[in-house]
């Protein structure tokens, strides 16, 4: 089993939410998350790392896999908390 790797700094809100989803729904098991979400393991890890900001197709795939819990604007937003903060902070 390959675990999800979290960098020291959260790159954006999309990465934070995606990492939380992978941890909560798939116990951090990246290959399992990849199969279930139908998104390449490399792409998932790179989105969490912040080395890949998803384009339209990947945004659509992530939105589908998360029941629209992670949207386009999340990938371009500053994180509203750390990796382990529970919820989004209401504005």
mmCIF file as gemmi writes it, N, C-alpha and C atoms, coordinates in Angstrom:
data_model
loop_
_atom_site.group_PDB
_atom_site.id
_atom_site.type_symbol
_atom_site.label_atom_id
_atom_site.label_alt_id
_atom_site.label_comp_id
_atom_site.label_asym_id
_atom_site.label_entity_id
_atom_site.label_seq_id
_atom_site.pdbx_PDB_ins_code
_atom_site.Cartn_x
_atom_site.Cartn_y
_atom_site.Cartn_z
_atom_site.occupancy
_atom_site.B_iso_or_equiv
_atom_site.pdbx_formal_charge
_atom_site.auth_seq_id
_atom_site.auth_asym_id
_atom_site.pdbx_PDB_model_num
ATOM 1 N N . UNK Axp A 1 ? 0.847 -1.182 0 1 0 ? 1 A 1
ATOM 2 C CA . UNK Axp A 1 ? 0 0 0 1 0 ? 1 A 1
ATOM 3 C C . UNK Axp A 1 ? 0.885 1.235 0 1 0 ? 1 A 1
ATOM 4 N N . UNK Axp A 2 ? 0.577 2.179 -0.846 1 0 ? 2 A 1
ATOM 5 C CA . UNK Axp A 2 ? 1.302 3.439 -0.903 1 0 ? 2 A 1
ATOM 6 C C . UNK Axp A 2 ? 0.446 4.504 -0.239 1 0 ? 2 A 1
ATOM 7 N N . UNK Axp A 3 ? 1.019 5.159 0.737 1 0 ? 3 A 1
ATOM 8 C CA . UNK Axp A 3 ? 0.306 6.21 1.458 1 0 ? 3 A 1
ATOM 9 C C . UNK Axp A 3 ? 0.469 7.559 0.764 1 0 ? 3 A 1
ATOM 10 N N . UNK Axp A 4 ? -0.514 8.4 0.942 1 0 ? 4 A 1
ATOM 11 C CA . UNK Axp A 4 ? -0.476 9.759 0.445 1 0 ? 4 A 1
ATOM 12 C C . UNK Axp A 4 ? 0.61 10.532 1.188 1 0 ? 4 A 1
ATOM 13 N N . UNK Axp A 5 ? 1.415 11.293 0.473 1 0 ? 5 A 1
ATOM 14 C CA . UNK Axp A 5 ? 2.461 12.125 1.063 1 0 ? 5 A 1
ATOM 15 C C . UNK Axp A 5 ? 1.961 13.559 1.145 1 0 ? 5 A 1
ATOM 16 N N . UNK Axp A 6 ? 2.069 14.156 2.332 1 0 ? 6 A 1
ATOM 17 C CA . UNK Axp A 6 ? 1.658 15.544 2.517 1 0 ? 6 A 1
ATOM 18 C C . UNK Axp A 6 ? 2.891 16.424 2.679 1 0 ? 6 A 1
ATOM 19 N N . UNK Axp A 7 ? 3.031 17.465 1.841 1 0 ? 7 A 1
ATOM 20 C CA . UNK Axp A 7 ? 4.153 18.379 2.031 1 0 ? 7 A 1
ATOM 21 C C . UNK Axp A 7 ? 3.946 19.2 3.304 1 0 ? 7 A 1
ATOM 22 N N . UNK Axp A 8 ? 4.993 19.849 3.758 1 0 ? 8 A 1
ATOM 23 C CA . UNK Axp A 8 ? 4.932 20.617 5.006 1 0 ? 8 A 1
ATOM 24 C C . UNK Axp A 8 ? 3.913 21.754 4.934 1 0 ? 8 A 1
ATOM 25 N N . UNK Axp A 9 ? 3.812 22.389 3.782 1 0 ? 9 A 1
ATOM 26 C CA . UNK Axp A 9 ? 2.928 23.539 3.621 1 0 ? 9 A 1
ATOM 27 C C . UNK Axp A 9 ? 1.782 23.164 2.686 1 0 ? 9 A 1
ATOM 28 N N . UNK Axp A 10 ? 0.573 23.524 3.087 1 0 ? 10 A 1
ATOM 29 C CA . UNK Axp A 10 ? -0.607 23.268 2.244 1 0 ? 10 A 1
ATOM 30 C C . UNK Axp A 10 ? -0.57 24.245 1.072 1 0 ? 10 A 1
ATOM 31 N N . UNK Axp A 11 ? -0.527 23.751 -0.18 1 0 ? 11 A 1
ATOM 32 C CA . UNK Axp A 11 ? -0.377 24.662 -1.32 1 0 ? 11 A 1
ATOM 33 C C . UNK Axp A 11 ? -1.638 25.458 -1.677 1 0 ? 11 A 1
ATOM 34 N N . UNK Axp A 12 ? -2.808 24.863 -1.516 1 0 ? 12 A 1
ATOM 35 C CA . UNK Axp A 12 ? -4.055 25.55 -1.864 1 0 ? 12 A 1
ATOM 36 C C . UNK Axp A 12 ? -5.225 24.802 -1.224 1 0 ? 12 A 1
ATOM 37 N N . UNK Axp A 13 ? -6.392 25.38 -1.269 1 0 ? 13 A 1
ATOM 38 C CA . UNK Axp A 13 ? -7.559 24.778 -0.613 1 0 ? 13 A 1
ATOM 39 C C . UNK Axp A 13 ? -7.977 23.478 -1.3 1 0 ? 13 A 1
ATOM 40 N N . UNK Axp A 14 ? -7.845 23.399 -2.611 1 0 ? 14 A 1
ATOM 41 C CA . UNK Axp A 14 ? -8.183 22.159 -3.314 1 0 ? 14 A 1
ATOM 42 C C . UNK Axp A 14 ? -7.32 21.001 -2.839 1 0 ? 14 A 1
ATOM 43 N N . UNK Axp A 15 ? -6.03 21.251 -2.693 1 0 ? 15 A 1
ATOM 44 C CA . UNK Axp A 15 ? -5.107 20.215 -2.214 1 0 ? 15 A 1
ATOM 45 C C . UNK Axp A 15 ? -5.48 19.772 -0.809 1 0 ? 15 A 1
ATOM 46 N N . UNK Axp A 16 ? -5.801 20.73 0.048 1 0 ? 16 A 1
ATOM 47 C CA . UNK Axp A 16 ? -6.178 20.409 1.427 1 0 ? 16 A 1
ATOM 48 C C . UNK Axp A 16 ? -7.441 19.547 1.466 1 0 ? 16 A 1
ATOM 49 N N . UNK Axp A 17 ? -8.437 19.939 0.701 1 0 ? 17 A 1
ATOM 50 C CA . UNK Axp A 17 ? -9.696 19.184 0.683 1 0 ? 17 A 1
ATOM 51 C C . UNK Axp A 17 ? -9.508 17.805 0.064 1 0 ? 17 A 1
ATOM 52 N N . UNK Axp A 18 ? -8.704 17.719 -0.99 1 0 ? 18 A 1
ATOM 53 C CA . UNK Axp A 18 ? -8.457 16.426 -1.625 1 0 ? 18 A 1
ATOM 54 C C . UNK Axp A 18 ? -7.723 15.492 -0.672 1 0 ? 18 A 1
ATOM 55 N N . UNK Axp A 19 ? -6.721 15.998 0.013 1 0 ? 19 A 1
ATOM 56 C CA . UNK Axp A 19 ? -5.983 15.168 0.969 1 0 ? 19 A 1
ATOM 57 C C . UNK Axp A 19 ? -6.905 14.675 2.09 1 0 ? 19 A 1
ATOM 58 N N . UNK Axp A 20 ? -7.762 15.556 2.575 1 0 ? 20 A 1
ATOM 59 C CA . UNK Axp A 20 ? -8.711 15.155 3.624 1 0 ? 20 A 1
ATOM 60 C C . UNK Axp A 20 ? -9.647 14.065 3.107 1 0 ? 20 A 1
ATOM 61 N N . UNK Axp A 21 ? -10.086 14.194 1.871 1 0 ? 21 A 1
ATOM 62 C CA . UNK Axp A 21 ? -10.989 13.202 1.282 1 0 ? 21 A 1
ATOM 63 C C . UNK Axp A 21 ? -10.294 11.848 1.15 1 0 ? 21 A 1
ATOM 64 N N . UNK Axp A 22 ? -9.058 11.86 0.659 1 0 ? 22 A 1
ATOM 65 C CA . UNK Axp A 22 ? -8.313 10.615 0.494 1 0 ? 22 A 1
ATOM 66 C C . UNK Axp A 22 ? -8.068 9.958 1.851 1 0 ? 22 A 1
ATOM 67 N N . UNK Axp A 23 ? -7.77 10.759 2.848 1 0 ? 23 A 1
ATOM 68 C CA . UNK Axp A 23 ? -7.544 10.208 4.181 1 0 ? 23 A 1
ATOM 69 C C . UNK Axp A 23 ? -8.841 9.654 4.777 1 0 ? 23 A 1
ATOM 70 N N . UNK Axp A 24 ? -9.909 10.413 4.691 1 0 ? 24 A 1
ATOM 71 C CA . UNK Axp A 24 ? -11.168 10.012 5.326 1 0 ? 24 A 1
ATOM 72 C C . UNK Axp A 24 ? -11.848 8.842 4.611 1 0 ? 24 A 1
ATOM 73 N N . UNK Axp A 25 ? -11.926 8.914 3.31 1 0 ? 25 A 1
ATOM 74 C CA . UNK Axp A 25 ? -12.673 7.911 2.557 1 0 ? 25 A 1
ATOM 75 C C . UNK Axp A 25 ? -11.845 6.678 2.2 1 0 ? 25 A 1
ATOM 76 N N . UNK Axp A 26 ? -10.527 6.852 2.073 1 0 ? 26 A 1
ATOM 77 C CA . UNK Axp A 26 ? -9.689 5.762 1.58 1 0 ? 26 A 1
ATOM 78 C C . UNK Axp A 26 ? -8.527 5.432 2.509 1 0 ? 26 A 1
ATOM 79 N N . UNK Axp A 27 ? -8.57 5.953 3.732 1 0 ? 27 A 1
ATOM 80 C CA . UNK Axp A 27 ? -7.54 5.714 4.763 1 0 ? 27 A 1
ATOM 81 C C . UNK Axp A 27 ? -6.14 6.104 4.295 1 0 ? 27 A 1
ATOM 82 N N . UNK Axp A 28 ? -6.068 7.069 3.41 1 0 ? 28 A 1
ATOM 83 C CA . UNK Axp A 28 ? -4.776 7.527 2.915 1 0 ? 28 A 1
ATOM 84 C C . UNK Axp A 28 ? -4.124 6.592 1.916 1 0 ? 28 A 1
ATOM 85 N N . UNK Axp A 29 ? -4.836 5.545 1.514 1 0 ? 29 A 1
ATOM 86 C CA . UNK Axp A 29 ? -4.322 4.55 0.563 1 0 ? 29 A 1
ATOM 87 C C . UNK Axp A 29 ? -4.456 5.116 -0.854 1 0 ? 29 A 1
ATOM 88 N N . UNK Axp A 30 ? -3.362 5.624 -1.381 1 0 ? 30 A 1
ATOM 89 C CA . UNK Axp A 30 ? -3.384 6.306 -2.668 1 0 ? 30 A 1
ATOM 90 C C . UNK Axp A 30 ? -3.807 5.416 -3.838 1 0 ? 30 A 1
ATOM 91 N N . UNK Axp A 31 ? -3.296 4.186 -3.961 1 0 ? 31 A 1
ATOM 92 C CA . UNK Axp A 31 ? -3.762 3.339 -5.067 1 0 ? 31 A 1
ATOM 93 C C . UNK Axp A 31 ? -5.268 3.041 -4.997 1 0 ? 31 A 1
ATOM 94 N N . UNK Axp A 32 ? -5.775 2.815 -3.79 1 0 ? 32 A 1
ATOM 95 C CA . UNK Axp A 32 ? -7.209 2.551 -3.622 1 0 ? 32 A 1
ATOM 96 C C . UNK Axp A 32 ? -8.022 3.79 -3.999 1 0 ? 32 A 1
ATOM 97 N N . UNK Axp A 33 ? -7.583 4.956 -3.536 1 0 ? 33 A 1
ATOM 98 C CA . UNK Axp A 33 ? -8.267 6.2 -3.879 1 0 ? 33 A 1
ATOM 99 C C . UNK Axp A 33 ? -8.26 6.404 -5.391 1 0 ? 33 A 1
ATOM 100 N N . UNK Axp A 34 ? -7.134 6.133 -6.016 1 0 ? 34 A 1
ATOM 101 C CA . UNK Axp A 34 ? -7.002 6.291 -7.463 1 0 ? 34 A 1
ATOM 102 C C . UNK Axp A 34 ? -7.999 5.409 -8.211 1 0 ? 34 A 1
ATOM 103 N N . UNK Axp A 35 ? -8.101 4.16 -7.791 1 0 ? 35 A 1
ATOM 104 C CA . UNK Axp A 35 ? -9.048 3.248 -8.455 1 0 ? 35 A 1
ATOM 105 C C . UNK Axp A 35 ? -10.494 3.706 -8.247 1 0 ? 35 A 1
ATOM 106 N N . UNK Axp A 36 ? -10.833 4.064 -7.031 1 0 ? 36 A 1
ATOM 107 C CA . UNK Axp A 36 ? -12.208 4.46 -6.723 1 0 ? 36 A 1
ATOM 108 C C . UNK Axp A 36 ? -12.593 5.781 -7.391 1 0 ? 36 A 1
ATOM 109 N N . UNK Axp A 37 ? -11.672 6.726 -7.382 1 0 ? 37 A 1
ATOM 110 C CA . UNK Axp A 37 ? -11.962 8.045 -7.938 1 0 ? 37 A 1
ATOM 111 C C . UNK Axp A 37 ? -11.778 8.083 -9.458 1 0 ? 37 A 1
ATOM 112 N N . UNK Axp A 38 ? -11.134 7.042 -10.003 1 0 ? 38 A 1
ATOM 113 C CA . UNK Axp A 38 ? -10.844 6.971 -11.44 1 0 ? 38 A 1
ATOM 114 C C . UNK Axp A 38 ? -9.991 8.152 -11.897 1 0 ? 38 A 1
ATOM 115 N N . UNK Axp A 39 ? -8.965 8.437 -11.072 1 0 ? 39 A 1
ATOM 116 C CA . UNK Axp A 39 ? -7.992 9.489 -11.37 1 0 ? 39 A 1
ATOM 117 C C . UNK Axp A 39 ? -6.62 8.877 -11.124 1 0 ? 39 A 1
ATOM 118 N N . UNK Axp A 40 ? -5.681 9.118 -12.023 1 0 ? 40 A 1
ATOM 119 C CA . UNK Axp A 40 ? -4.345 8.541 -11.905 1 0 ? 40 A 1
ATOM 120 C C . UNK Axp A 40 ? -3.705 8.885 -10.558 1 0 ? 40 A 1
ATOM 121 N N . UNK Axp A 41 ? -3.045 7.895 -9.98 1 0 ? 41 A 1
ATOM 122 C CA . UNK Axp A 41 ? -2.386 8.061 -8.686 1 0 ? 41 A 1
ATOM 123 C C . UNK Axp A 41 ? -1.381 9.213 -8.733 1 0 ? 41 A 1
ATOM 124 N N . UNK Axp A 42 ? -0.615 9.291 -9.794 1 0 ? 42 A 1
ATOM 125 C CA . UNK Axp A 42 ? 0.371 10.367 -9.955 1 0 ? 42 A 1
ATOM 126 C C . UNK Axp A 42 ? -0.306 11.729 -9.934 1 0 ? 42 A 1
ATOM 127 N N . UNK Axp A 43 ? -1.45 11.854 -10.619 1 0 ? 43 A 1
ATOM 128 C CA . UNK Axp A 43 ? -2.176 13.126 -10.649 1 0 ? 43 A 1
ATOM 129 C C . UNK Axp A 43 ? -2.695 13.493 -9.263 1 0 ? 43 A 1
ATOM 130 N N . UNK Axp A 44 ? -3.241 12.525 -8.539 1 0 ? 44 A 1
ATOM 131 C CA . UNK Axp A 44 ? -3.728 12.802 -7.19 1 0 ? 44 A 1
ATOM 132 C C . UNK Axp A 44 ? -2.6 13.319 -6.304 1 0 ? 44 A 1
ATOM 133 N N . UNK Axp A 45 ? -1.455 12.629 -6.322 1 0 ? 45 A 1
ATOM 134 C CA . UNK Axp A 45 ? -0.342 13.049 -5.48 1 0 ? 45 A 1
ATOM 135 C C . UNK Axp A 45 ? 0.173 14.419 -5.891 1 0 ? 45 A 1
ATOM 136 N N . UNK Axp A 46 ? 0.279 14.672 -7.181 1 0 ? 46 A 1
ATOM 137 C CA . UNK Axp A 46 ? 0.779 15.963 -7.651 1 0 ? 46 A 1
ATOM 138 C C . UNK Axp A 46 ? -0.191 17.098 -7.306 1 0 ? 46 A 1
ATOM 139 N N . UNK Axp A 47 ? -1.49 16.841 -7.334 1 0 ? 47 A 1
ATOM 140 C CA . UNK Axp A 47 ? -2.458 17.877 -6.942 1 0 ? 47 A 1
ATOM 141 C C . UNK Axp A 47 ? -2.319 18.191 -5.452 1 0 ? 47 A 1
ATOM 142 N N . UNK Axp A 48 ? -2.118 17.169 -4.637 1 0 ? 48 A 1
ATOM 143 C CA . UNK Axp A 48 ? -1.926 17.386 -3.205 1 0 ? 48 A 1
ATOM 144 C C . UNK Axp A 48 ? -0.61 18.115 -2.946 1 0 ? 48 A 1
ATOM 145 N N . UNK Axp A 49 ? 0.443 17.749 -3.676 1 0 ? 49 A 1
ATOM 146 C CA . UNK Axp A 49 ? 1.75 18.415 -3.534 1 0 ? 49 A 1
ATOM 147 C C . UNK Axp A 49 ? 1.702 19.88 -3.953 1 0 ? 49 A 1
ATOM 148 N N . UNK Axp A 50 ? 0.769 20.206 -4.838 1 0 ? 50 A 1
ATOM 149 C CA . UNK Axp A 50 ? 0.713 21.551 -5.39 1 0 ? 50 A 1
ATOM 150 C C . UNK Axp A 50 ? 1.55 21.702 -6.639 1 0 ? 50 A 1
ATOM 151 N N . UNK Axp A 51 ? 2.142 20.598 -7.122 1 0 ? 51 A 1
ATOM 152 C CA . UNK Axp A 51 ? 2.94 20.661 -8.347 1 0 ? 51 A 1
ATOM 153 C C . UNK Axp A 51 ? 2.071 20.564 -9.597 1 0 ? 51 A 1
ATOM 154 N N . UNK Axp A 52 ? 0.797 20.269 -9.408 1 0 ? 52 A 1
ATOM 155 C CA . UNK Axp A 52 ? -0.154 20.219 -10.517 1 0 ? 52 A 1
ATOM 156 C C . UNK Axp A 52 ? -1.423 20.944 -10.094 1 0 ? 52 A 1
ATOM 157 N N . UNK Axp A 53 ? -1.722 22.032 -10.795 1 0 ? 53 A 1
ATOM 158 C CA . UNK Axp A 53 ? -3.009 22.698 -10.611 1 0 ? 53 A 1
ATOM 159 C C . UNK Axp A 53 ? -3.889 22.168 -11.735 1 0 ? 53 A 1
ATOM 160 N N . UNK Axp A 54 ? -4.964 21.475 -11.385 1 0 ? 54 A 1
ATOM 161 C CA . UNK Axp A 54 ? -5.741 20.793 -12.42 1 0 ? 54 A 1
ATOM 162 C C . UNK Axp A 54 ? -6.401 21.74 -13.411 1 0 ? 54 A 1
ATOM 163 N N . UNK Axp A 55 ? -6.4 21.295 -14.673 1 0 ? 55 A 1
ATOM 164 C CA . UNK Axp A 55 ? -7.124 21.996 -15.715 1 0 ? 55 A 1
ATOM 165 C C . UNK Axp A 55 ? -8.578 21.542 -15.709 1 0 ? 55 A 1
ATOM 166 N N . UNK Axp A 56 ? -9.307 21.964 -16.695 1 0 ? 56 A 1
ATOM 167 C CA . UNK Axp A 56 ? -10.752 21.692 -16.746 1 0 ? 56 A 1
ATOM 168 C C . UNK Axp A 56 ? -11.111 20.218 -16.609 1 0 ? 56 A 1
ATOM 169 N N . UNK Axp A 57 ? -10.397 19.35 -17.314 1 0 ? 57 A 1
ATOM 170 C CA . UNK Axp A 57 ? -10.734 17.925 -17.28 1 0 ? 57 A 1
ATOM 171 C C . UNK Axp A 57 ? -10.528 17.336 -15.887 1 0 ? 57 A 1
ATOM 172 N N . UNK Axp A 58 ? -9.384 17.615 -15.279 1 0 ? 58 A 1
ATOM 173 C CA . UNK Axp A 58 ? -9.125 17.085 -13.934 1 0 ? 58 A 1
ATOM 174 C C . UNK Axp A 58 ? -10.044 17.727 -12.895 1 0 ? 58 A 1
ATOM 175 N N . UNK Axp A 59 ? -10.326 19.012 -13.033 1 0 ? 59 A 1
ATOM 176 C CA . UNK Axp A 59 ? -11.273 19.669 -12.122 1 0 ? 59 A 1
ATOM 177 C C . UNK Axp A 59 ? -12.615 18.949 -12.183 1 0 ? 59 A 1
ATOM 178 N N . UNK Axp A 60 ? -13.045 18.635 -13.378 1 0 ? 60 A 1
ATOM 179 C CA . UNK Axp A 60 ? -14.312 17.933 -13.576 1 0 ? 60 A 1
ATOM 180 C C . UNK Axp A 60 ? -14.265 16.533 -12.957 1 0 ? 60 A 1
ATOM 181 N N . UNK Axp A 61 ? -13.145 15.819 -13.134 1 0 ? 61 A 1
ATOM 182 C CA . UNK Axp A 61 ? -13.003 14.479 -12.577 1 0 ? 61 A 1
ATOM 183 C C . UNK Axp A 61 ? -13.014 14.497 -11.045 1 0 ? 61 A 1
ATOM 184 N N . UNK Axp A 62 ? -12.307 15.46 -10.465 1 0 ? 62 A 1
ATOM 185 C CA . UNK Axp A 62 ? -12.277 15.569 -9.004 1 0 ? 62 A 1
ATOM 186 C C . UNK Axp A 62 ? -13.652 15.957 -8.476 1 0 ? 62 A 1
ATOM 187 N N . UNK Axp A 63 ? -14.307 16.892 -9.133 1 0 ? 63 A 1
ATOM 188 C CA . UNK Axp A 63 ? -15.652 17.296 -8.711 1 0 ? 63 A 1
ATOM 189 C C . UNK Axp A 63 ? -16.61 16.103 -8.76 1 0 ? 63 A 1
ATOM 190 N N . UNK Axp A 64 ? -16.533 15.319 -9.819 1 0 ? 64 A 1
ATOM 191 C CA . UNK Axp A 64 ? -17.383 14.137 -9.931 1 0 ? 64 A 1
ATOM 192 C C . UNK Axp A 64 ? -17.094 13.149 -8.805 1 0 ? 64 A 1
ATOM 193 N N . UNK Axp A 65 ? -15.83 12.903 -8.558 1 0 ? 65 A 1
ATOM 194 C CA . UNK Axp A 65 ? -15.432 11.907 -7.557 1 0 ? 65 A 1
ATOM 195 C C . UNK Axp A 65 ? -15.724 12.352 -6.133 1 0 ? 65 A 1
ATOM 196 N N . UNK Axp A 66 ? -15.901 13.66 -5.924 1 0 ? 66 A 1
ATOM 197 C CA . UNK Axp A 66 ? -16.157 14.167 -4.572 1 0 ? 66 A 1
ATOM 198 C C . UNK Axp A 66 ? -17.565 14.726 -4.439 1 0 ? 66 A 1
ATOM 199 N N . UNK Axp A 67 ? -18.443 14.358 -5.345 1 0 ? 67 A 1
ATOM 200 C CA . UNK Axp A 67 ? -19.83 14.857 -5.341 1 0 ? 67 A 1
ATOM 201 C C . UNK Axp A 67 ? -19.846 16.39 -5.282 1 0 ? 67 A 1
ATOM 202 N N . UNK Axp A 68 ? -18.965 16.997 -6.06 1 0 ? 68 A 1
ATOM 203 C CA . UNK Axp A 68 ? -18.828 18.453 -6.191 1 0 ? 68 A 1
ATOM 204 C C . UNK Axp A 68 ? -18.405 19.119 -4.887 1 0 ? 68 A 1
ATOM 205 N N . UNK Axp A 69 ? -17.714 18.354 -4.032 1 0 ? 69 A 1
ATOM 206 C CA . UNK Axp A 69 ? -17.192 18.9 -2.783 1 0 ? 69 A 1
ATOM 207 C C . UNK Axp A 69 ? -15.929 19.725 -2.977 1 0 ? 69 A 1
ATOM 208 N N . UNK Axp A 70 ? -15.254 19.52 -4.11 1 0 ? 70 A 1
ATOM 209 C CA . UNK Axp A 70 ? -14.051 20.286 -4.43 1 0 ? 70 A 1
ATOM 210 C C . UNK Axp A 70 ? -14.261 20.868 -5.821 1 0 ? 70 A 1
ATOM 211 N N . UNK Axp A 71 ? -14.284 22.173 -5.9 1 0 ? 71 A 1
ATOM 212 C CA . UNK Axp A 71 ? -14.576 22.832 -7.168 1 0 ? 71 A 1
ATOM 213 C C . UNK Axp A 71 ? -13.399 23.589 -7.733 1 0 ? 71 A 1
ATOM 214 N N . UNK Axp A 72 ? -13.62 24.193 -8.874 1 0 ? 72 A 1
ATOM 215 C CA . UNK Axp A 72 ? -12.585 24.925 -9.611 1 0 ? 72 A 1
ATOM 216 C C . UNK Axp A 72 ? -11.917 26.001 -8.765 1 0 ? 72 A 1
ATOM 217 N N . UNK Axp A 73 ? -12.69 26.782 -8.039 1 0 ? 73 A 1
ATOM 218 C CA . UNK Axp A 73 ? -12.108 27.894 -7.277 1 0 ? 73 A 1
ATOM 219 C C . UNK Axp A 73 ? -11.223 27.42 -6.122 1 0 ? 73 A 1
ATOM 220 N N . UNK Axp A 74 ? -11.456 26.212 -5.617 1 0 ? 74 A 1
ATOM 221 C CA . UNK Axp A 74 ? -10.641 25.698 -4.511 1 0 ? 74 A 1
ATOM 222 C C . UNK Axp A 74 ? -9.175 25.559 -4.898 1 0 ? 74 A 1
ATOM 223 N N . UNK Axp A 75 ? -8.912 25.245 -6.143 1 0 ? 75 A 1
ATOM 224 C CA . UNK Axp A 75 ? -7.533 25.032 -6.592 1 0 ? 75 A 1
ATOM 225 C C . UNK Axp A 75 ? -6.761 26.332 -6.729 1 0 ? 75 A 1
ATOM 226 N N . UNK Axp A 76 ? -7.473 27.441 -6.766 1 0 ? 76 A 1
ATOM 227 C CA . UNK Axp A 76 ? -6.821 28.742 -6.909 1 0 ? 76 A 1
ATOM 228 C C . UNK Axp A 76 ? -6.969 29.592 -5.652 1 0 ? 76 A 1
ATOM 229 N N . UNK Axp A 77 ? -7.444 28.966 -4.575 1 0 ? 77 A 1
ATOM 230 C CA . UNK Axp A 77 ? -7.649 29.675 -3.31 1 0 ? 77 A 1
ATOM 231 C C . UNK Axp A 77 ? -6.585 29.3 -2.297 1 0 ? 77 A 1
ATOM 232 N N . UNK Axp A 78 ? -6.248 30.251 -1.471 1 0 ? 78 A 1
ATOM 233 C CA . UNK Axp A 78 ? -5.335 29.962 -0.368 1 0 ? 78 A 1
ATOM 234 C C . UNK Axp A 78 ? -6.003 28.964 0.564 1 0 ? 78 A 1
ATOM 235 N N . UNK Axp A 79 ? -5.226 28.097 1.2 1 0 ? 79 A 1
ATOM 236 C CA . UNK Axp A 79 ? -5.834 27.146 2.134 1 0 ? 79 A 1
ATOM 237 C C . UNK Axp A 79 ? -6.432 27.883 3.324 1 0 ? 79 A 1
ATOM 238 N N . UNK Axp A 80 ? -7.572 27.415 3.8 1 0 ? 80 A 1
ATOM 239 C CA . UNK Axp A 80 ? -8.232 28.061 4.933 1 0 ? 80 A 1
ATOM 240 C C . UNK Axp A 80 ? -7.86 27.382 6.248 1 0 ? 80 A 1
ATOM 241 N N . UNK Axp A 81 ? -6.927 26.473 6.182 1 0 ? 81 A 1
ATOM 242 C CA . UNK Axp A 81 ? -6.459 25.798 7.382 1 0 ? 81 A 1
ATOM 243 C C . UNK Axp A 81 ? -5.307 24.882 7.037 1 0 ? 81 A 1
ATOM 244 N N . UNK Axp A 82 ? -4.875 24.137 8.029 1 0 ? 82 A 1
ATOM 245 C CA . UNK Axp A 82 ? -3.811 23.167 7.833 1 0 ? 82 A 1
ATOM 246 C C . UNK Axp A 82 ? -4.372 21.831 7.376 1 0 ? 82 A 1
ATOM 247 N N . UNK Axp A 83 ? -3.483 20.896 7.144 1 0 ? 83 A 1
ATOM 248 C CA . UNK Axp A 83 ? -3.882 19.57 6.668 1 0 ? 83 A 1
ATOM 249 C C . UNK Axp A 83 ? -4.916 18.917 7.576 1 0 ? 83 A 1
ATOM 250 N N . UNK Axp A 84 ? -4.786 19.117 8.874 1 0 ? 84 A 1
ATOM 251 C CA . UNK Axp A 84 ? -5.634 18.389 9.804 1 0 ? 84 A 1
ATOM 252 C C . UNK Axp A 84 ? -6.772 19.213 10.389 1 0 ? 84 A 1
ATOM 253 N N . UNK Axp A 85 ? -6.977 20.428 9.905 1 0 ? 85 A 1
ATOM 254 C CA . UNK Axp A 85 ? -8.102 21.214 10.362 1 0 ? 85 A 1
ATOM 255 C C . UNK Axp A 85 ? -9.39 20.606 9.815 1 0 ? 85 A 1
ATOM 256 N N . UNK Axp A 86 ? -10.399 20.558 10.67 1 0 ? 86 A 1
ATOM 257 C CA . UNK Axp A 86 ? -11.594 19.767 10.378 1 0 ? 86 A 1
ATOM 258 C C . UNK Axp A 86 ? -12.444 20.284 9.226 1 0 ? 86 A 1
ATOM 259 N N . UNK Axp A 87 ? -12.816 21.505 9.239 1 0 ? 87 A 1
ATOM 260 C CA . UNK Axp A 87 ? -13.791 21.985 8.258 1 0 ? 87 A 1
ATOM 261 C C . UNK Axp A 87 ? -13.312 23.276 7.614 1 0 ? 87 A 1
ATOM 262 N N . UNK Axp A 88 ? -14.028 23.675 6.567 1 0 ? 88 A 1
ATOM 263 C CA . UNK Axp A 88 ? -13.783 24.986 5.979 1 0 ? 88 A 1
ATOM 264 C C . UNK Axp A 88 ? -14.197 26.034 7.001 1 0 ? 88 A 1
ATOM 265 N N . UNK Axp A 89 ? -13.498 27.131 7.004 1 0 ? 89 A 1
ATOM 266 C CA . UNK Axp A 89 ? -13.84 28.228 7.902 1 0 ? 89 A 1
ATOM 267 C C . UNK Axp A 89 ? -14.811 29.135 7.18 1 0 ? 89 A 1
ATOM 268 N N . UNK Axp A 90 ? -15.971 29.371 7.801 1 0 ? 90 A 1
ATOM 269 C CA . UNK Axp A 90 ? -16.992 30.22 7.185 1 0 ? 90 A 1
ATOM 270 C C . UNK Axp A 90 ? -16.5 31.666 7.138 1 0 ? 90 A 1
ATOM 271 N N . UNK Axp A 91 ? -16.776 32.319 6.033 1 0 ? 91 A 1
ATOM 272 C CA . UNK Axp A 91 ? -16.336 33.717 5.874 1 0 ? 91 A 1
ATOM 273 C C . UNK Axp A 91 ? -17.314 34.667 6.51 1 0 ? 91 A 1
